[in-house]
Amino acid sequence: MENLLENDLVAAEKLSFDRFREEVLSDYRLACESREASLMGRKEVLTGKAKFGIFGDGKEVAQIAAAKFFRPGDYRAGYYRDQTFVFASKQASIEQFFAQLYANPDVNQDPFSAGRQMNSHFATPNTDADGNWLPLARQKNISSDMAPTASQMPRAVGLAFASKLFRKVDELKAFPELSNNGNEVCFCTIGDASTSEGHFWEAVNAAGVLQIPLAIFVWDDGYGISVPKKLQTTKGSISEVLKGFQQREGTNGLDIYKLKGWDYASMVELLEPAIQKIRDTHIPAIFHIEEITQPQGHSTSGSHERYKSPERLEWERSFDCIKKFKEWILENALSSEEELSDIELKAKEFVRDCKNRAWATYQQPIKDQVSRVLELASALMLQLPEKAGVLEAEIRKLKAEKEPMRRDVMSSLHKLIQLAGKTDHAFWLKDYYQDLKKENKALYNSHLYNEGPKSALNIKGSTLTFAADAPIVNGYEILNKYFDQLFASNPKVIAFGEDVGYIGDVNQGFAGLQAKYGADRISDTGIRELTIMGQGIGAAFRGLRPIAEIQYLDYLLYGLQPLSDDVATTHYRTFGKQSCPLIVRTRGHRLEGIWHSGSPMGMILNSLRGMHVCVPRNMVQAVGMYNTLLQSNDPAIVVECLNGYRLKEKLPQDLLGYTVPLGIPEIVRKGTDITLVSYGSTLRIVQEAAAQLAIYGIDAEVVDVQTLLPFDIHHSILESLKKTSRILFIDEDVPGGAAAYMFNKVMEEQGGYRWLDVAPRTLTAQAHRPAYASDGDYFSKPNLEDIVELVKEMMAE
């Protein structure tokens, strides 16, 4: 019996060793494949097949080690060096990697961005085609990668913050498909040089305060493009300078680990318990992965031999992670030189086959288009023999393209049509040209917003109802009653920002609600607009409905970058595969002084295409817009009137049921002589001016645009202009800002110029920031007298 037990133990040990060996060799094979993808990818750029390349060579072993502990339900917020991590976690294939490198617009070939992003910008869907949330707790998740350095950091805070909410908020236990009791870790990766960005420091501080399951991996290859880290980081070491953030018993903070990027065994040994600790305790951690190399330099745009010394280059060759991995395997008798050489050879062949298939798949539909154009053009030559020479020259030019692009096809088609002139014989060429324009528009210009059932534009407006004895209350009281009902009815809604929690925001919209719904659902933050937006982005990505507050519109600049580069592009850059239904609540327009009366709407309009921009004139309308947005998956910013919280409004009966349709202006005063178009706080002044103009016999129609993005989708302002033949656009942005935008929309896009009797006008604030106090406001922004004077001038023309 003892011999049998001993034999079983030996067999079990052998099986365990065989499995370990098999895993090690599988990891080595993947490291070689990823390296070959980098090497071949660079060649594809240098030969002109791909436009630009940026690769993860030198980081293969560290990323394989980290990916071992990336589980279903976890999230990655990384950057463009993480190809090996994504291959190891089986979220991308090497053929898909090359499809993205070639910018294949077929979403079946590049499922991350449909050719809209450069290589190594990965993503996994978070909603289905109808906008329903996928079972995120059962899949490995990648939030869409971005190129701006450190831009993944704010979002990473939000992705980890959501785990904290799912663990601590009892109401969220009802959504196991979105979280397994908050056990999900966010894996965030960043290059060492990018830790110099303010995004990194704000995110690290926020994570340390919040205590959220965030694992930050810093890949340290010693350089930021050509600049060595001694010029990037105090003490030349991010882990050294972060020591004050180290979590100790009885304090918050983060755990900090230092690892060698070539030391496979040590990384695996340390990362397993470290990631588990993050998962169990929600104490965040930073993993400083040192001695990483970059065999091909920063990117295909230059060579690292220009700035690295011969000694450094020799060290990088000696400490290449794959070379060191191979040495370790041989030293531990896990394989032979011959077996490893065979793995390396097969890796080359496998990657070459993947590359070739990706290229052929990318080229085939274009070649089919070329064939169709040549077929139609040849037929045209027979019908127009007098133009055969010039047509044949264009045909030869297209035939000569060995690796044609879609633009070559469109350019040739256009030239052939122009050469043919006005003849019915060119009908089929023109028809095909129009078909391809539609096809290319769908490939390259779609999905800026949700286009399916979860589009905010699908939400119909409703009519306000009032009780016979409806009270007249302050605007902030309407919001307070609404948020109370909203939090009671929708457990996914959360709100946070500076002063939002304990005191209920500076204008009392959340007064008393933290005590009622808990400090996790309605919470205070530090003065850190960038990561307040990041908290909202990550929470929205995970299926929650965050209302993230920027205290004053003037402070939006601090949080604008993640809104512009991340939120506004998410749906577009993932070809509709990811939604980020963040609502940014803020307040602006008229109040006091340079930094508390901002109305930078032109900046917002031009940087946030992909978000809706709502500009309610009062708090009842704001409620209707919040309801509309919460029924959709589109992100938005709602700019409440800063000077409207204590203005009186009638309290509606059904606050939760009231919806304001986006893109539908409201005529708040009918008239026949002139159309006055405005929004927000300025609208009240416009209404006062219209009342005064009536005394002078001028009947002004006043239009509240309600939303700037989208803007007047049914052209109702044009219908008003057809009636009045005069139009004035009024707002308190700077000249050339939102008023100019509205002017362009109505005059150019809607063709309003056809209906004018006099020149259209805009009336805006001055070019400078508003001066302080009431007189400063009066002389800096449009006032009643300005409006009356300009309207009378227009009526006299």
N, C-alpha and C positions, 0 to 999 in steps of 0.2 A: 504493500500500500504506500509506504514511504517513497519507494522508487517511482510509483505512478505519479504521486504528487510532485516529486522533484522533476519528472519529465514534463508534467503539465506546466510547471513554473518556467522551465527552460524554453518550452514551446511558446509560452506567453511572452517571455522576454524577447524571443526571436521575432515574434509577430510585432511586438511593440517597436523593436529596432527597425524591422523592415518598413513599417509604416512611417517611422521618423525619417528613414533614408529616402523613402519615396517622396515624402513631403519636401525635403530639402532639395532633391533633384528637380522636382516640379517647380520649386521657387527659382532654382538656377536657370531652368529652361525659360521661365517667364522673364527673368532679368535679361537674359540674352535676346529674347524676342523684342522686348521693349527697347533695348539698346539698338537693335537693328532697325526698328521703326524710326528711331531718331536719326540714325545715320542715313537711311534711305530717304527719309523725309527731307532732310537737308539737300540731298542731291536732286530731289524732285523740284525744289525751289530754285536751285542754281541752274537747272536745265530749262526752267521756264514753265514747267507743267503746273506748279503751284505758285501762288503769289508771295507768300511769306510763311516762314516757319519758326516756331519757338518750341523747344523740346525739353524733356525731363531727363536727359542722359546725365548720369552721375548720381542720381537719387533713387535708382531702382531698388537697391537692397533695403534702404530705410523705408521706402513706401510699401514694399512687400511685407515687411515686418509689421508696420502699422495697420495695414489692411486685414491682417489676420484677426483683428479684434473689432472690426467694423461689422456690426450685426444688423439683421433686419430691424427696421424702426429707426436706426441711426441716420444721421444727416452729415453730409459733407458740404462745407463752405470753403472751397479752395481756390486755386488759381491755375495758371496755364502750364505748370511744371508737373502736374500730378498724373500723367498718363499711366504710369506703372501702378499707382494706387487704384485707379479706376479699372485697369485690366485685371488686377489681382482680385478686386471685389466683384468681378464679372459684370460690371455695369457698362462695359464697352468692349467691342472686339477690335482687333487691329485693322480689319477691313473697314470698319466704321471710322476709325481714326484717319485712315487715308481718304475716305470719302469726304470727311470734313476738311482735310488739308486741300483737296481739290475744289472745295466749295460746291459740292454736289447739292442742288436745291431739292432733291427728292428726299422727303422726310423719312422714307423707308430705308434710305442708304445712310443719311446723316440724321439719326433720330434725335440728336441733341439740339440742332439749330437749323436744320434744312439748308445748310450752306450759308447761313447768315453770319456765322461767327468763324473766326480763324481757328486753326487746329487746337486741340486740347482744351476746348471750352465745352465741358460736358454738362448734361442735365438729365434728370429723370422726370417723367410726368407726375404731377400731383392731382390732376383732375382728368376725368374722361372726356370724350368728345362733347358731351352735353353739359360739362361743367360740374359734374358731381365729383365729390372728393373720393379719391382712391383709398384703399386700405393702407395708409402710409405706415402703420405700425407693423405691417407684415412684409414690407419691401425695404430695400436699401435705397436711400434717397440722396440725390445730389441737387442742390440748388444751383441754378444756372451760373456757370463761371463768367467772370468779368475780367477785362484787361486792366482797368485802372488800379494802380498799386494800392494794396491794403483795403480795397473796396469791399472785400469779402468779410472784413472784420465786424462792421456794424450788424450785418445780417446774421453772422454767426452768433452774436449775443442774443438776438431774437429767437433763433432756432433752439438754443439751449434754454433760454428763458421759458419757452413754451413747455419744456419738460417739467420745469419747476411748477408751472401752473397745473399741468395735468396730474402731478403728484399731490398738490396741496389743496386744490379746489374740488370739493366733493361733487359739485354739479357736473364736473367734466369727466367723472368716472363713467358717465353714461355713453362715452364715445371711445370704446376699446379699439375700434378700427383706426383711430387716430393716434392712440398712445397706449402703451402697456404700463400704466401707473407711473409715467414719467421716467422710465428706465432708459430712455434714449439719450445717447451722447452725440454732441455735435463735434465732428472732427474738422478743425479749421487749420488750413495750411497757409504759410506765408514765407516768402523769401526773407532772409536776414536783413537785407538792405531796406526792404519795405517797412521794417519795424521802426524806421525813422519817421514814418508818417504819423500825424496826429491821430488818425483813425485807430492805429494799433494801441496807442496809449489810452485813449478814451475807452476802447473796448476792453482792454485788460483791467482798467480801473472799475468799469461797470460790472464785469464778471466777478471781480473780487468782492464787490459790495453785494451783488445779488446772490452769490453762491449758486451757481448754475453749472450743469454738467457740460463743460466746454473743454475740449482737449485741443490746445494750440500747438501745432508742430512748426517749428522754425527751421527751415532748410538753410543751413549756413555754409555757403561755398566761398566765403571770404570776400566777395565783391558785389557791388551794385552796378551792373554793366562793367565799366572800367574803374570805378571808384572803390578802393579797398575799404574794408570795414573800419579801419582805424579812423577814417574820415567820415564814417557813417554813424558810429555808435560810441558813446562815452565808455571808456575803459576797453573799447574794442570787443565787447562781449555783451550780448543782450541778456544773458542769464546773470551775469555779474551785476549789471545795472538794475536788474529787477529784484534783487535780493530783498529789498524792503517790502515787496509784495508777498513774500513767503508766508503761507498760512501757518500759524502756530496755535496750540491749544488755547481756547478761550478767545481767539480772534478770528476775523475773516481773512480773506486773501486767497492765494493760489499756491499749489505745489509746483516746484520747479525742478526739472530733471535735466541732466546733461548726458548726452550719448554720442558715440562715434558712428557716423553714417555708413561706415564700412563694416562694422562689427555686428554681423547677423545674429549670432547667438546671444550676445549681451542685450541687444535691442529686444529680441523676442522675450527673453527672460524678464526684463524690466517692464516692458509695456503691458504684459498680461495682467499683473496685479495692479499696475497704475491705472489702467483704463477701467478695471473693475471697481477700483476705489472711487473714481469719478462717477461711475454708474450708480454705485450704492449710496454715496454720501453727497453727491452734487457739489463737491469741492472741485473747482476748475484746476487745470494744470497746464503748464507750459513745458514742452519737450524741446530743448535746444539741441538740435542734431548738428553736431560740428563735423569738420573734416569731410565735408561733401565736396565733390569735384564737379567740374563742368567741362567735359572733354571737347565739346564743340564751341565753347564760348557762349555768349548770351543768346544770340539768335542768328538767323541767316543774313542779317544786315551788317555783320562785321566779324573780324577774327580776333580771338583773345591773345594771339601772339603779339598784338600791338601794345598791350599794356601789362602782360604778365612776364616776369623775369624768367630766364632759362631755368633757374633753380626751382621756381614755383611750378613751372610746366613739368619739370622732371618729377617733383614731389607728387603732382596730380597723376602722372602716369603710374607711379609706384603705389599710390593709395586709391587708385580707381576701385570703386566698391565691388565691381564684378571680379576684378583680378584678386582682391583680398578674399572675396567669397570663395573663389575657386581654390585658393591656397588653403583656406580653412577646411574645405571639403576633403582635400587630399591629405592634409595633416591628420584628420580624424578618420581616415580610411573609409570614407563614406562612398567613394567612387574611385575610378581610375582615370588617368589622363586620357586614355582612349575613349572611355564612355563620355567624358565631359566634352571632348573634341567633337564627338558625334552629335551631342546635344547642340553645340554651337553651330555646327554645319546645318543641322535640321532647322534650327531657328532662322538662319539666313534664308533657307529655301521657303520656309513657311511664310515669313514676312514678305518675301519677294512675290509669292503667289497672292497673298492678300493685297499687296499694292497693285499688282497687275489686274486683279479682278475689279478692284475699286476704280481704277482708271478706265477700264473697258466699260464698266457699268455707267460711269460718268459720261463717257464719250458717245455711247450708243444713241441716245435720244437726239443728241446734237447732229450726229452723222445722218440720222434719219431725216432731220429737218433739212440738212444740206441736200440730201438726195431729192427731197420733194421740191426744193427751190430750183435745183438744176433741171428737174423734169418739167416744171412749169415754165422756166425761162427758155428751155429748148423749144417748147411748143410755141412760145411767143415769138421766137426768132423766125419760125416758119411763117407765122402770120404777119410779121412786119419785116420783110426782107430788106427794106430800105434802111432799117436800123440794126441789121444783123451784126455789123462790125462792132458797134459800141456795146451791144448786148453781150456779144461773145467775149469781149475783153473783160467785162464784169464777171461773166461765168468762169473764165479762166482764173481770175483772181480768187474767187471762192474755192474753186477746185484745188488751188495751190496751197490752201490752208491745211497743213498736215494734222494739226490739232485744233480744230475750229472751236470757237466759243459761241454762245448764244448771241452775243452782240455782233459777231461777224455775220451771222445769218440775218439778223435784223437790218444791219447796215447794207448788206448786199440786196436784200429785198427792197429796201427803200430806194436805193439807187436804180434798180431795175425798173421800179414803178415810175420814177422820175424820168428815166430815159425813154420809157414807152410813151409818155405823154398822155393826153386825153383821148384814150381809145378804149373801146369795149373789150378789145382783145386782152387787156391787162386785168380783166375782172377777177380771174382766179388767183393771180398774184396778189392783188389787193385784198381779196377775201382771206387768203392764207396769212397775209401780213396782220390783218385784224385779229385773226384767231390766235396768232402767236403773241400779240400784244396782250390779249386777255390772259393767255396762259402764263406769260411772264409776270403780269401784274399779280396773279395769284401766287406765284412762286416767290416774288421779291417784295411785294407791297401790301401783303395781307396781315391780319392778326395783330394789328396795333392794339385793338381792344377785343374783348370777347365778341364773337360773331354768332354764337349759338344761343340756346335758351337762357344762359346766364349773362347776356348782355344787358347793361343798365338801360339801353334804349328800348328794351322790350317791356319795361315797367310802365304801365299806364298811370296817368294822373287820376286823382280822386277829388271829390268835392268836399270842401270843409263844411262841417255841420256844427251848429252851436245850440246849446240849450237856451230856452227862453230867458233864463236868469243867469246866463253865462257871465262870470265875473271878468272884470278888467284888471289885469295883473301886470307886473313888470315882466319884461322880456326874459330875464334870467329865470324867473319862476316858471315860465312855460318850459324852458329847457330842463329845469330841475325835475318837474313833474314827468316830463317825457323820459328822461334818463332813468328815473325811478321805475317807471313801467317797463322800459326796455330791458333793464337788468333783471327784473323779475320774470320776464317772459322768454329771454334768450340767454341761456347759460354760456354760450360761446363768446358773448360780448365782454370785452375787457377795456379798461381805459387807464391811461397813465400819462404822466408828464410832470413838469415842475408845478408844485402846489396843487395838483389835481386831487390828491388823496385826503389828507387830514383836514384841510380847510375847504375842500370842495371846489377848487380852482379859484383864481383871483376874481372871477366874476360870478362865483357861486352857482354855476351850473350843476355841480356835483355836491353841493352842500348837504351834509348829513348822510350821503350815500355810502361812503366807505364804512361807516359804523354798521350800516344795514347789510351790505353785501360783501364785506371783508376787505382786508388790506392787500389781498392778492389780486382781486378782480379790479379794484380801483386803487391805484397806487401812486405814490410820490416817486419822483426820480431826482437825481442830481441835475445840476445845470450842464447838460450835455446833449444838445439837440441832435447831434450826429447819431448817437447811439439810442436816443429815444426813437428816432426813425428806424434804426436797425432793429430795436425790440419789436416794433410794429411789423417790419418786413418779415422777420422770421416767424412771428406768431401767425401772421396772415398766411404764410406759405404752408403752415401746418394745420390749416383748417379752422383756426379761431377767427374772430371778428374784432380785431383791435381798433380802438379809437386812440390814436397817438397824438398828443397835444403839443403844438408849438405855442408858447404862451402869447407871443405877439408876432404878427406877420413879419415885422422887421427882423426877427431872429431866424426866419426861415433859411437865410443864407447859410447858417451853420449846419443845417440839415439838408441842404439842397442837393449835394452831390449824390448821396444814395437814392434820393427820390428821382433825380434825373437819369443817372447811369444805371440804376438797378430797377426800381419799381416801374418807371415809365417804359422801360424796354423789355421787361420780363416776358410779357405775352408775345411780343413781336419776335424777340431773339430766340424763343423756344418754339416758334411756329404754332403757338397756341397750346403747347403741351403743359405749360405752367401758368397758374394764375396767382396773383398777389393782391387780394382784396382789402388792402389797407385803406383806412379812412384817416386822413390827417385833419384834425380839428385845430383851427387857429382863429385869430380875430385881428382885424386891421382896419384900415382907412382912417378916418379922422379921429384924432384925440389931441395929444400935445407933443410937439417937438420933433426933432429930427429922427429919433429912434423909437417913437411910440405912435406914429401916425402914418406909417408906411402904406403904400398901395402899389407895390412893384409888380403889377399884373402882367406887364409886357414881358418881364423876366420870367415869370411863372409860365405864361403861355408858350414862350419859345423854348423853355427847358423841360416842360413836363408833358409834351405830346405823348399820349399813352396813359395819361391820367385824366380824369374829369375834373374840371375846375368850376366849383359852385360858389356863387356870390349872392346869397340870399339877402333880401332887403330888410327882413325882420326875423324874429326867432321862430315864428310859426312856419314860415317858409323853410327855415333851416331844418326844422323837424321833418317836414315832408321830404327834403332831400336826403336826410339820414336814412329814412325808411326806404326810399328808392334804392340807395346804394347798398343797404344791407340785404336786399333781395337779389343783388347781382354779385358777380365775381370781379368787377372792375375796380381798380383803385381810384381814389379821388382825394381832393383837398377841398374842404369847406371853410370859406372865409366869412366868419360871422362879423357883424358890424360892431366895432369896438365901442361906439357911442350909443348902442341901441339896447343895452341890457336893462336900463332903467326906464326905457320908454314903454308906455302902456300898450298892451295888446289884449284882444279878447281871447279867452281860453276856449279852444275847440273841444268838442265832445270826445272824439276818437283820435287821440294823439298817435297811437300805434298804427292806425289804419290809414292815415293821411299820407299820400304820396304826391310828390311834384315830379312831373316828367322832365327828363333832362333834354336840353336843346330846344325847349318850347318857350319862347318869350310870352309874357303876359301883358296885355294892354291894361294899364291901371287907370288911365284916363282917356276917354275917347275924344277925338277932335278931328277937324277937317282942314286946318290951315298949315300945319307943320308937324313933323314927326320928331319927337325928342327921345333919343335912345340912351339909356343909362343903366346903372345897377348899384347895389350896395347902398352905402351911406349917402352917396351923391344923389341917389334917386329921390330922397326926401326933399332935397333942395330943389330938384327939378320939378317936383310936384308943387312946391310952394311957388316957384317961378311961373308955372302954368296957371295957377290960380290968379296971380297978379296980371299975367298977360291977358287973361279973360276980361279984366277990367278995361283993358285997352282995345277990346274987341278982337283979340287974336285967340283962336280956338286951337290949342295945342293938344296933340295926341301924345301921351307919355307911355313909352314901352320899357318894361323891365326885362332885360335879356335873361335873367335868372342864372344861366350858366354860360360861361365863356368857352368852355370845351365840354360838350359840343355846343355849337353856336347856331341857333335859329335853323334847325334842320328842315323845317317846312316852309321857310321863306316868308314868314308872317310879317316881318319888318318890311319886306318888299311890297306886300299887299297894302300896308299902311302908307308907304311912299307913293304908290299908285294913286291913292286918294288925296294926299296932301301936296305932292310935288316938291316938297321941301324937307330937308332932313339935317339934323344936328346931333352929333355923337358927343356925349359929355361923360367924362370920368375924371378921377383925381390921380391918375397915373401921369408920368412925365410925357411931354410931347413925343409922338412916335410910338407910344406904348399901346395900351389896350384900346384906346379910342381909334388909333390908326388901324389896329387889327379889325375892329368892328367895321370901320370905313371900308377896308379892303373886302371884307366878307360880303357886304351889301352892295357896294358899288361894282366890284369886279366879278366876284363869284355869282352873285344873284342878278347881275346886269342892271342894277338900280339906276345907273347913269341915264338909261333910256327914258326915265320918268321924271327927270328934273326940270324945274322951271328956273331955278337959281343954283349957283354953285353949292355943293354940300360943304359942311364945315365940321371941324372937331373943336371942342373946348376942353382943355386939359389943365392940370396943375402946371406950375412953373417947372423949369428944368432942374432947379435946385431942390434939395430936401426941404420939407416944410419948416418954417420958422416956429419958434416956441410961442405958446399961449394963444388966446383967442384971436388977437389981431394977426399973429403969425399965420394961423390957419386961414383967416379971411383973405390975406394978401398972397398966400402961397397956392391956394386951391380954388377951383371954381366956386363963386358965390352967387347968390340970387341975382344981384345986380348985373354981374357979368352975363348971365344967361338971358335976362330980360333985354339987355342992351343989344346982344348979338342977334337974338330972334327978331327984334324990331328992325334991325339993319337988314336982315335977310328978307323980311316981309316988304321992305321998301324997294327992293331991287326989281 
